[in-house]
Amino acid sequence: MVLAERPTRELSLSDIADILGDEAQDLLEHRCEGIPASSLHLPGPDFVTRVWAQSDRSPQVLRNLQAILDHGRLGGTGYVSILPVDQGIEHSGGASFAKNPAYFDPENIVLLAIEGGCNAVASTFGVLGAVARKYAHRIPFIVKINHNELLTYPNKYDQVMFGTIKEAWNLGAAAVGATIYFGSEESSRQIVEVAEAFAYAHELGMATVLWCYLRNPGFKVDGVNHETSADLTGQANHIGVTIQADIVKQKLPEQNGGYRALNQKGSYGKFDERMYTKLTTDHPIDLTRYQVANGYMGRVGLINSGGASSGESDLKEAVKTAVINKRAGGMGLISGRKAFQRPMNEGVALLNAIQDVYRCEGVTIA
């Protein structure tokens, strides 16, 4: 694969506003009042020393967390831009790479992360193991230890272990990643498995990243899928940080009121109306701020996912998500399909645009 030429100019605040279009003023000038920024532990160059070093994490874990924060174009800012490519298992190789078959080759996945200026690359044991000796020292590896596979018929949705923590350590990983389908029938088993795996990863000095996803057909009420509601995703984050994830990955909230909607179908969970009337509004930055708050007020960094590739709208969607995450107090973005399902130069440009949002001093904390 031909390596990409880096864009010569960073996006300015004016450029970001132009990309956001009619939404620019609402997104760039909004102020959170329910959970003020002053109550958060915000990302910054000293985040490891100021926040993580107060915890029970070992010097080896702190070193690997610092290595991730110091790498790439966002190195030294406290923010992260991560390239995740585990879709070959999660969504099938053909569905993921047909648009750009070059990414069937693991080396091109790692090269995209390097050329794109990412802090780290997250992928499978197979992908990262195939090129570990060539690249593990050049960019931090995050090895995804469990997956859902779509080959069983009929399809089922369950995250199962694909390798061991020791194997991830042996191939030079700086961190391990895992998914829990909170709210699913299998979630209790997954919580136990991942908690044990994360404890061992910390023992060996690796950091931990948890995909805190919701998965239950019953969460769809009156045509609304509450798997992306702020209250339920926030609670998923709160469980995730309880098992000592160092960073949590979550989908951007699209609405709120999951607990209220599900209680119309029968008793479910517990909630307080002030979650909806005092702590949040329906503004996307307020909803994301609620996710940040559930990560111990930002002590555990929130990274939001970039979502599927939609074609021409990808740049605006990626920049918008980055603005929302940053202004809410999040730690960064983890975006894959928008980057690798296009030519490398375009993928690099999109990753750089995301990073420019975090590098832009004019995009402030709401």
C-alpha positions as CSV (number, residue, x, y, z in Angstrom):
1,M,0.0,0.0,0.0
2,V,1.3,3.5,-0.9
3,L,1.8,5.6,2.2
4,A,-0.2,8.8,2.5
5,E,1.0,12.3,2.5
6,R,0.1,14.2,5.6
7,P,-2.2,17.2,5.3
8,T,-0.1,20.4,5.5
9,R,-2.5,22.5,7.5
10,E,-4.4,21.8,10.7
11,L,-8.1,22.7,11.0
12,S,-8.7,26.0,12.7
13,L,-11.7,26.8,14.8
14,S,-13.2,28.5,11.7
15,D,-12.6,25.4,9.7
16,I,-14.3,23.3,12.3
17,A,-17.3,25.6,12.4
18,D,-17.5,25.4,8.6
19,I,-17.6,21.6,8.8
20,L,-20.3,21.7,11.5
21,G,-22.4,24.1,9.4
22,D,-25.7,25.1,10.9
23,E,-24.9,23.2,14.1
24,A,-21.7,25.1,14.8
25,Q,-23.0,27.7,17.2
26,D,-25.1,25.2,19.2
27,L,-22.2,22.8,19.5
28,L,-19.3,25.2,20.0
29,E,-21.0,27.7,22.4
30,H,-23.1,25.4,24.6
31,R,-22.5,25.5,28.4
32,C,-23.2,22.5,30.7
33,E,-25.0,23.6,33.8
34,G,-26.3,20.4,35.4
35,I,-22.8,18.9,35.9
36,P,-20.3,21.8,35.7
37,A,-16.8,21.4,34.2
38,S,-15.3,22.4,37.5
39,S,-16.4,19.1,39.0
40,L,-14.5,17.0,36.4
41,H,-11.1,15.6,36.3
42,L,-10.2,16.8,32.8
43,P,-7.7,15.4,30.3
44,G,-4.4,17.2,30.2
45,P,-0.6,16.6,29.8
46,D,-0.3,15.7,33.5
47,F,-3.3,13.3,33.7
48,V,-1.3,10.2,34.6
49,T,0.4,12.0,37.5
50,R,-2.6,14.0,38.6
51,V,-5.3,11.3,38.4
52,W,-4.2,7.7,37.6
53,A,-1.1,7.9,39.9
54,Q,-3.4,8.4,42.9
55,S,-5.0,5.0,42.3
56,D,-3.7,1.5,43.0
57,R,-2.3,1.1,39.5
58,S,1.3,-0.1,39.4
59,P,4.2,1.8,37.9
60,Q,4.2,-0.5,34.9
61,V,0.6,0.3,34.2
62,L,1.2,4.0,34.6
63,R,4.1,3.7,32.2
64,N,2.0,2.1,29.6
65,L,-0.8,4.6,30.1
66,Q,1.7,7.4,29.7
67,A,3.1,5.8,26.5
68,I,-0.4,5.8,25.0
69,L,-1.0,9.4,25.9
70,D,2.5,10.5,24.7
71,H,2.2,8.9,21.2
72,G,1.0,10.4,17.9
73,R,-0.2,13.8,17.0
74,L,-2.1,14.1,20.3
75,G,1.0,13.1,22.3
76,G,1.3,15.4,25.4
77,T,-2.2,16.8,25.3
78,G,-3.9,14.2,27.5
79,Y,-6.3,13.2,24.6
80,V,-6.3,10.1,22.5
81,S,-7.1,9.1,18.9
82,I,-7.2,5.3,18.6
83,L,-7.7,3.3,15.4
84,P,-9.8,0.1,16.2
85,V,-10.0,-2.6,13.6
86,D,-11.6,-5.7,15.1
87,Q,-14.5,-5.6,12.6
88,G,-13.1,-8.6,10.7
89,I,-14.4,-10.7,13.5
90,E,-17.2,-8.5,14.9
91,H,-18.8,-7.7,11.5
92,S,-17.1,-10.3,9.2
93,G,-14.1,-9.7,7.1
94,G,-15.9,-9.4,3.8
95,A,-18.4,-6.8,5.1
96,S,-15.7,-4.8,6.7
97,F,-12.9,-4.9,4.0
98,A,-14.8,-5.3,0.7
99,K,-14.6,-1.5,0.3
100,N,-10.8,-1.6,0.7
101,P,-9.4,-5.1,0.5
102,A,-5.9,-3.9,1.3
103,Y,-6.9,-4.0,5.0
104,F,-7.2,-7.8,4.9
105,D,-3.4,-7.4,5.4
106,P,-2.7,-6.6,9.1
107,E,0.3,-4.5,8.2
108,N,-1.8,-2.0,6.4
109,I,-4.0,-1.6,9.6
110,V,-1.0,-0.8,11.7
111,L,0.4,1.5,9.0
112,L,-2.8,3.5,8.8
113,A,-2.6,4.1,12.6
114,I,1.0,5.2,12.3
115,E,0.5,7.4,9.2
116,G,-2.7,8.7,10.8
117,G,-0.9,9.9,13.9
118,C,-2.9,7.8,16.3
119,N,-2.0,7.2,19.9
120,A,-2.6,3.5,19.6
121,V,-4.0,0.7,17.4
122,A,-6.6,-1.7,18.7
123,S,-7.2,-5.0,17.0
124,T,-7.3,-8.8,17.4
125,F,-4.6,-11.3,18.6
126,G,-4.2,-12.4,15.0
127,V,-3.8,-9.0,13.4
128,L,-1.4,-7.6,16.0
129,G,0.5,-10.8,16.5
130,A,1.1,-11.1,12.7
131,V,3.2,-7.9,12.7
132,A,4.3,-7.6,16.4
133,R,8.0,-7.9,15.9
134,K,8.0,-5.2,13.3
135,Y,5.6,-2.7,14.9
136,A,5.0,-3.3,18.6
137,H,7.8,-0.9,19.5
138,R,6.6,1.8,17.0
139,I,3.0,2.3,18.2
140,P,1.2,1.1,21.3
141,F,-0.8,-2.0,20.7
142,I,-4.2,-2.6,22.3
143,V,-5.1,-6.3,22.0
144,K,-8.9,-7.0,21.9
145,I,-9.2,-10.2,24.0
146,N,-12.9,-11.1,23.3
147,H,-15.3,-10.9,20.4
148,N,-18.7,-11.7,19.0
149,E,-18.6,-13.9,15.9
150,L,-21.2,-13.9,13.2
151,L,-20.7,-17.4,11.7
152,T,-22.9,-19.4,14.0
153,Y,-26.3,-20.0,12.5
154,P,-28.6,-18.4,13.5
155,N,-26.4,-15.5,14.6
156,K,-26.0,-15.0,18.3
157,Y,-24.6,-12.1,20.2
158,D,-22.1,-13.1,22.9
159,Q,-18.6,-11.9,23.6
160,V,-16.2,-14.8,24.2
161,M,-12.5,-14.9,24.9
162,F,-10.2,-15.4,21.9
163,G,-6.9,-15.6,23.7
164,T,-5.1,-15.0,27.0
165,I,-3.7,-12.0,28.8
166,K,-0.3,-13.7,28.8
167,E,-0.4,-13.9,25.0
168,A,-1.2,-10.2,24.8
169,W,1.8,-9.4,27.0
170,N,4.1,-11.7,25.0
171,L,3.3,-9.9,21.7
172,G,4.2,-6.5,23.3
173,A,0.8,-5.0,24.0
174,A,0.6,-1.8,26.0
175,A,-3.0,-2.5,26.8
176,V,-5.8,-5.0,26.4
177,G,-9.4,-4.2,25.4
178,A,-12.6,-6.1,25.9
179,T,-16.3,-5.8,25.3
180,I,-19.1,-6.4,27.8
181,Y,-22.7,-6.5,26.4
182,F,-24.3,-4.9,29.5
183,G,-28.0,-5.7,29.8
184,S,-27.7,-9.0,27.9
185,E,-28.4,-12.5,29.3
186,E,-24.7,-13.2,29.1
187,S,-23.5,-10.0,30.9
188,S,-23.0,-11.5,34.3
189,R,-20.6,-14.1,32.9
190,Q,-18.8,-11.5,30.8
191,I,-18.4,-9.1,33.8
192,V,-16.7,-11.9,35.8
193,E,-14.5,-13.0,32.8
194,V,-13.4,-9.5,31.9
195,A,-12.8,-8.4,35.6
196,E,-10.5,-11.4,36.1
197,A,-8.7,-10.7,32.8
198,F,-8.3,-7.0,33.6
199,A,-6.9,-7.8,37.0
200,Y,-4.3,-10.1,35.4
201,A,-3.5,-7.5,32.8
202,H,-2.8,-4.9,35.5
203,E,-0.7,-7.5,37.3
204,L,1.5,-7.8,34.2
205,G,1.6,-4.0,33.8
206,M,-0.8,-3.5,30.9
207,A,-3.5,-0.9,30.8
208,T,-7.2,-1.8,30.2
209,V,-9.8,-0.4,27.8
210,L,-13.5,-1.5,28.1
211,W,-16.1,-1.4,25.3
212,C,-19.2,-0.7,27.6
213,Y,-21.9,-1.6,25.1
214,L,-25.6,-2.3,25.8
215,R,-27.2,-5.2,24.0
216,N,-30.8,-6.4,24.6
217,P,-33.7,-6.4,22.1
218,G,-35.9,-5.5,25.0
219,F,-34.3,-2.0,25.2
220,K,-36.2,-1.0,22.1
221,V,-39.4,0.7,23.2
222,D,-41.9,2.4,20.9
223,G,-39.4,2.5,18.1
224,V,-36.6,4.0,20.2
225,N,-33.5,2.0,20.8
226,H,-32.4,2.8,24.3
227,E,-29.1,1.0,23.9
228,T,-27.8,4.5,23.2
229,S,-29.7,6.4,25.9
230,A,-27.5,8.5,28.2
231,D,-28.9,7.0,31.4
232,L,-28.3,3.4,30.5
233,T,-25.0,3.9,28.8
234,G,-23.9,6.0,31.7
235,Q,-24.7,3.1,34.1
236,A,-22.8,0.7,31.8
237,N,-19.8,3.0,32.1
238,H,-20.2,3.1,35.9
239,I,-20.1,-0.7,36.1
240,G,-17.1,-0.7,33.7
241,V,-15.0,1.6,35.9
242,T,-16.0,-0.5,38.9
243,I,-14.0,-3.4,37.4
244,Q,-11.1,-1.0,37.0
245,A,-11.1,-0.2,33.3
246,D,-8.6,2.5,32.7
247,I,-10.5,3.9,29.7
248,V,-14.1,3.2,28.8
249,K,-15.4,3.2,25.2
250,Q,-19.0,4.1,24.7
251,K,-21.3,5.0,21.8
252,L,-22.3,8.6,21.7
253,P,-25.7,9.0,23.4
254,E,-28.6,9.7,21.0
255,Q,-31.3,10.3,23.6
256,N,-32.2,9.8,27.3
257,G,-34.9,8.1,29.3
258,G,-34.1,4.5,29.0
259,Y,-35.0,3.7,32.6
260,R,-38.3,5.5,32.3
261,A,-39.2,3.8,29.0
262,L,-38.4,0.3,30.3
263,N,-40.4,0.8,33.5
264,Q,-43.5,1.2,31.3
265,K,-43.0,-2.4,30.4
266,G,-42.5,-3.5,34.0
267,S,-40.2,-2.8,37.0
268,Y,-36.6,-2.3,35.8
269,G,-33.6,-0.9,37.6
270,K,-33.7,2.3,39.7
271,F,-33.6,5.9,38.7
272,D,-34.2,9.4,40.1
273,E,-36.1,12.0,38.0
274,R,-33.2,14.5,38.7
275,M,-31.1,12.4,36.3
276,Y,-33.3,13.9,33.6
277,T,-34.4,17.3,35.0
278,K,-31.3,18.5,36.9
279,L,-28.2,16.7,35.7
280,T,-28.9,16.6,32.0
281,T,-30.8,18.2,29.2
282,D,-31.5,16.8,25.7
283,H,-28.4,18.5,24.4
284,P,-25.8,16.0,23.1
285,I,-23.0,17.6,25.1
286,D,-25.0,17.4,28.3
287,L,-25.9,13.7,27.6
288,T,-22.2,12.9,27.0
289,R,-21.2,14.9,30.1
290,Y,-23.5,12.4,32.0
291,Q,-21.4,9.5,30.6
292,V,-18.2,11.3,31.7
293,A,-19.6,11.8,35.2
294,N,-20.3,8.1,35.5
295,G,-16.6,7.4,34.9
296,Y,-15.9,8.8,38.4
297,M,-16.2,12.4,37.1
298,G,-13.6,11.8,34.5
299,R,-11.0,9.9,36.6
300,V,-11.5,7.1,34.0
301,G,-11.3,8.6,30.5
302,L,-14.3,8.4,28.2
303,I,-13.7,7.7,24.5
304,N,-16.6,7.7,22.2
305,S,-16.9,5.5,19.1
306,G,-16.8,6.9,15.6
307,G,-19.6,4.7,14.3
308,A,-20.2,3.2,10.8
309,S,-19.0,4.8,7.6
310,S,-21.8,6.8,5.9
311,G,-19.8,8.0,2.9
312,E,-19.7,11.7,2.2
313,S,-21.0,12.7,5.6
314,D,-18.2,10.9,7.5
315,L,-16.0,14.0,8.0
316,K,-18.8,16.1,9.5
317,E,-20.0,13.2,11.7
318,A,-16.4,12.5,12.9
319,V,-15.7,16.2,13.7
320,K,-19.1,16.6,15.4
321,T,-18.5,13.5,17.6
322,A,-15.0,14.8,18.5
323,V,-16.4,18.2,19.4
324,I,-19.1,16.7,21.6
325,N,-16.7,14.4,23.3
326,K,-14.1,17.0,24.0
327,R,-16.5,19.7,25.2
328,A,-18.3,17.2,27.4
329,G,-14.9,16.4,29.1
330,G,-14.1,13.2,27.3
331,M,-10.6,11.8,26.5
332,G,-10.9,11.3,22.8
333,L,-12.3,9.2,19.9
334,I,-11.9,5.7,18.7
335,S,-12.8,5.6,15.1
336,G,-12.3,2.7,12.6
337,R,-14.6,2.2,9.7
338,K,-14.8,5.9,8.8
339,A,-11.0,5.7,8.3
340,F,-10.2,2.2,6.9
341,Q,-13.1,1.9,4.5
342,R,-11.5,4.4,2.2
343,P,-8.1,5.0,0.5
344,M,-5.3,5.5,3.0
345,N,-4.7,9.2,2.2
346,E,-8.4,9.9,2.9
347,G,-8.3,7.8,6.0
348,V,-5.3,9.7,7.3
349,A,-7.0,13.0,6.6
350,L,-10.1,12.0,8.5
351,L,-8.1,10.8,11.5
352,N,-6.1,14.1,11.4
353,A,-9.3,16.1,11.3
354,I,-10.5,14.3,14.5
355,Q,-7.1,15.0,16.1
356,D,-7.3,18.7,15.1
357,V,-10.4,19.1,17.2
358,Y,-8.5,18.1,20.3
359,R,-5.5,20.2,19.3
360,C,-7.6,23.3,18.7
361,E,-7.6,25.5,21.8
362,G,-10.7,27.2,20.5
363,V,-12.8,24.1,21.2
364,T,-13.2,24.5,24.9
365,I,-14.8,22.5,27.7
366,A,-18.5,23.3,28.0
